[in-house]
Amino acid sequence: MSNNFSNFYEAWFDRLKHLVHQLVHAHHTPTTLDQHNHLQHLTNKLISHYTEYYKFKSLAIERDALTVLAAPWATALERSLHWMAGWRPTTVFHLIYSESSILFESHIIDILRGLRTGDLGDLSPSQFRRVSELQCETVKEENEITGDFSEWQDSASEMLVAELDGGGVSQKIGRLGFVLRKADDLRLRTIQSVVELLTPQQAVEFLIAAAELQFGIRAWGVNHDRTSIREY
């Protein structure tokens, strides 16, 4: 399973870079319906790409949940930042607030003049309210999943007894798989929900920022792992 998913991930990651390149190339304030629809089309393609990842990962979890939890396809840096074998969903909201603040400050003169920029620095009060509501909902679900995982970890002694008795281990590992799939479902729903409340231009900016963060962390991690191999 490990090599199979690792090969899939490498191909998926390369495709992600290609899609993000398209987003960066097309990124601009849409002034016509065609431009608006083009940005929406690219956004949908990227969301579909994320959906494909989680569908394939779900199959990998079904085959070997323990290996997925260990995430051998990720770098040491990426694994150190993982929550349930992936990124923490609430990271999305920190990213939105950060990008919005940076863009707001860069356009503050225009905004004070009453000009609308249409980017993430120009979120409306209703958008901010919805982002805040989503963040609270996501934090609640994150905590529930973390609690489920803690319960699973606490059952380690039961797993040992089950192993000695010759049964029950697969059921307990199946429980782990259930928790991991819940985490991935929350990750995907969080991205989808945030994109839905943004305009096409804002959604593109958000998806670019999220991908660039992912690219940067992976690049740092790859470099660290290569250095570690040489040192050890």
N, C-alpha and C positions, 0 to 999 in steps of 0.2 A: 504493500500500500504506500509506503513512504516514498519510494522512487516514482511510483505512478503519479502521486499527487504533486511531488516536487517538480516533475516534468511538466505537468499541467500548469502549475503555478508560474514557472518560468515563461511559458508561452503566453499565459494570461497576462502576466506583468508586462511583457513586451507589447502586447496588444493594447494594454492600458496606456502605455507611453504614446502609442500611435494616436489613440483617441483623444488624449489630452492635447497632443500637438495640434490636432484639428480644432479643438476648442480655443486654444491660444491664437491660432491663425484667424479664426472667425470672430474672436472677441471684439466687440464694439457695440456702441449703443444702437439698437435696431431702430431705423427710421422708416422702414417700409414693412408691409405685411410679410413679404418674402423673406426679409432678413429676420424678422421675428420668428417665422416658422422654421427657418434654417437653424437658429439657435435652439429652438425647442426640439428639433429633430436630433441634433447632436447630443443634447442633454438626455433624451430618451435612449440613445445608443449607449451612452455611458452607464445609465442606470441598468439597462439590460445586461451590460457586461458585468456589473457587480452581482446581479441576480444569478448569472451563469456561475460565477465563482462560488456562491453559497449553495447552489444546487449540487455542484460537484463535491464541495466540501462535506455536504450532508451525507453523500454516499460514502465518502472516506470515513466519516465518523461512524457510520453503520458497520463498516468493515473492521475498524480499529480505532476506537475512541481514545485509548491511551496514547497512541502515537500522535494523533491529531493534537491532543493536549500538549504534548512535548514539542510540537511544531518544528521538526527537524529541517524543514525547508526554509525556515527563517534564520536570520543572523542572531548572534548572541545579544546584540543591542535590541533588536526587535523583540526577542523573547523576554528581555528584562522589562519591557514596557507593556507586555501582553496582559490582558484581562480575559480569561476564558479563551485562550488561544487566538486572540485577535485584539483589535483596538477597542478601547473603552468608548461606548456610545456617547457619553457626555462630552467627550473630546470635541465633538461636532459643535457644541454650543460655545465652548471656549474659542474655537476657531472663528465662528461667526462674529462674536463680540470683538475679538482682536482685529479681524479684517475690517469690520464696520468702523471701529475706532480710528484705525490708521487712515482709511479713506475719508472719513469725516473730517479729520484734522487737515488732510491735504486739500480738501475742497471747502474749508470753512468760510473763506471769503465769498465764494460763489453762493454758498448756502445762505449766508447772512444777507446777500443781495436778493434772495428769493429764487435763485436759479436751482433747478432740479438736475441732479447728476444721473439719477436712475441706477446708480451702482449700490454696492453693499453699504456704502457710507450714507445712503439716502433711504434707509429703511423707514417705513411709515410707523406711526404709533401702534396701529393694529398688527403690523408684522412683528414689532418688538413684543407686543403682548402675547401673540401666538407662539413666538420663540420661547418666551418665558414659561408658558403653559406646557409646551412640549418638553422643556428641560426638566420641569418638576415631575412630569409623567415618566420620563426616561430615568431619572434618578431613582424613583420608586421601583421601577422594574429592575434596574441594575441591582439595587439592594436585595430584592427578592431572589434574584439569580445567584448573587453572592452567598446569600443564606442557604440556598439549595446546595451550592458547591461545598460550603462548610459542613453541612450535614453529611454529604457524601464522604468528605475527608474523615469525619468523625467515625464513619463506619468502617475504617480500615481494619480494625481488629475483627470485625464481623466477617470481612472478606477473608482474613487469615483462617478463621474457624471454618468458613465455607469451603476453602481450599482443602483443609485437612479432612473435612467430611466428604469431599469429593463432589460438591455441587454448590450452586448458588452464586458462583463468581460471575458468570456471564450475565446474570440478572443485575448484579450490582454495577458492572461495567456498562450495561445497557442504561442504567440510571444516569451514569456520567454522560453518555451520549445524548440523553434527553436534555440535560442541563446545557451542554455545549450547543445543541441546536437552538435552544431558547435564546442563548446569547447571540448567535448569528442572526436569528430572526429579528432580534431587537436592533442589531447593527443595521440591517438592511432597511427595516421600517423607519429607523431614525433618519437615514439619508433620504428616503423617499418622502417622508413627511416634511422635512426641511425644504427640499427642492420644490414641493408643491406649493409652499407658502411664499416662495420667491418669484420674482419676475424672471423671464428667460435670461436676461442679462445678468441679474444677480445670481441665478442658479449656476450659470457658466463660471462666474467669478468664484463662487463657493467651491464648485467641483475642481477647478484648477488649483485653488489654494489647498484643498484636502489632498489632492494627488501629489502636489509638489512637496507637501509635508511627508507623505509616504515615500516618495522618491528620495528625499533627503535623508531620512532615517535609514532607509535600506542602504544607500550609498555609504553612509558613515559606518554602518554595521559591517558591510562587505570589506571595507578598508581595515576596520579593526580586526576582523577575523583573519584576514591575510597577514596582518602584522603579527598577530598572536601565533599563527602557524610558524612563521619564520623564527620567532623568539623561542618557541618551545620545541 
